[in-house]
Amino acid sequence: MDQIIIENLQVYAHHGVYQEENEKGQNFYINAIMETDTRNAGTLDELDLSTNYGEVCTFLNNYITGHIYKLIETVAEKTAEAVLLRFPLVRRITLEVRKPEAPIILPFESVSVKITRGWHRVYLSCGSNMGEKKAYLNGAVQALRADTKCRVLRVSDWIVTKPYGGVEQDDFLNGAIALETLYTPEMLLEKLHEIEYSHGRERKVHWGPRTLDLDILLYENCVMCTDDLTIPHVDMHNRRFVLEPLAQIAPYERHPLIGQTVVQMYEAIACKDIKSRSEEKRSVPKIYAKKVSLETAHEIYKTYMKTDFPPEEIKPFAVIEKMWKQDSYYVYAFYEDKAEDLDERADDSQDVLCAYAFLLADNKKRTLLLDYFAVCEDRRGEGYGSRALLLLREACADWNALLVEVENDELPDIEEETRHIRRRRIAFYTEAGCRMTDVRSLLWDVNYRIMVMPLMDEHAEECIVEKLCALYGGMYNKRELQKHFAILSE
């Protein structure tokens, strides 16, 4: 982090334990090291993009002369906090208050107090399963926004989850909050308890029903354990109701003890859930994957695509046929098997199509792009999609990676209902083992985030832009790409 440094700012003020110090005053000298990012200001030569050290000096003088404290410890504490609240680009400040005229009878040069204070990135879990659940959760967010020592950065969707801990009770509404705070972990815990109690929280039954539950999950890289507080939160890596909303707002935040990212921890739980559900015959569809011929692909295209996708998203089949003949396009169909034993199936002509996947392929880089994926209308909401993606992963296990385009849920001007639908789609692919990357693309005016499902290559996130461009290059000519395709971020 870059630094802006102020040395020996002289301030005449009236701080001290003795009345004479408060009345007559004395000289104090202030040293400040402010950690901030000066790159944009330095590159563009714009003062508005930096923290004006002249304004900081004036602010320090006015604040220190405008208050009277007994201890220079208090002067340092209050002044550091005031600077952090007043100047938003300052992430951290090391502040020294020197008092060379202190009433000490022995020879000395100066006494001083030096402290470091700053904003800390924190992730909270929040839940409610009593009364107006959504109102309680929204109230907690508003309470945090109203606190000057907290900056709410992102809030996940509120998702419905089953109770944890075995106590008979109503379903929960759960979410996650990302914020920056000046509070220490202990102070933040006290603040969260205040918010809980103001919303009617009573601690009667462990893991029991509650109007509002707020927990600190991660506090930067802090690792601590006291009688009142453990960070990272105990067992968060095994709790889906914690990780699912957290993955929406902090997919790549890393657990300081386990070493895994949030999305990796969530994937592990999701895979366990899929495997567990696959062992329950009544709850998981009995389907199999089959790589189909061009004729069958055309039949699926004619019969299902017109109802499963908007007309503007459906490319002419002649384009698919051309790529097929170049061995750069494949189609998998997923059928519900009517036989009692999959191994004894003799004829699949009576099996019913329940999902399909159209894949663009780059054989050089051994990378696939999920061009179209859909579950047939009469099979939706019954687990067919999750099972089909799991089978697709197995069928394509000899490839390096599968890329997935998902419409951008982070755009500021989309409706909340649309944002919610997009986040549910992202969660669906995340559950199937896909990871969100930092890459954004624009294709025919559609803004996408790019996800990747690692197959043979565990480092599939590397060189995503190169892989994506190679795949699009197999589908479109150079003129079309120059006009309709762009990488927005990396």
Secondary structure, DSSP 8 states (H G I E B T S, - for coil): -EEEEEEEEEEEE---SSHHHHHH-EEEEEEEEEEE--HHHHHHT-GGGS--HHHHHHHHHHHHHS---S-HHHHHHHHHHHHHHH-TT--EEEEEEEETT---SS--S-EEEEEEEE-EEEEEEEEE-SSSHHHHHHHHHHHHHH-TTEEEEEE---EEE--SSS-----EEEEEEEEEESS-HHHHHHHHHHHHHHTT----STT---S-EEEEEEETT--EE-SS-EES-TTGGG-HHHHHHHHHH-TT-B-TTT--BHHHHHHHHHHHHHHHHHT-TTTS--EEEEE--HHHHHHHIIIIIHHHS-GGG---HHHHHHHHHTT-EEEEEEEE--SS-GGG----TT-EEEEEEEEEEETTTTEEEEEEEEE-GGGTTTTHHHHHHHHHHHHTTTSSEEEEEEE-S--TTS-HHHHHHHHHHHHHHHHTT-EEEEEEEEETTEEEEEEEEESS-TTTTTTHHHHHHHHHHHHS-HHHHHHHEEEEE-
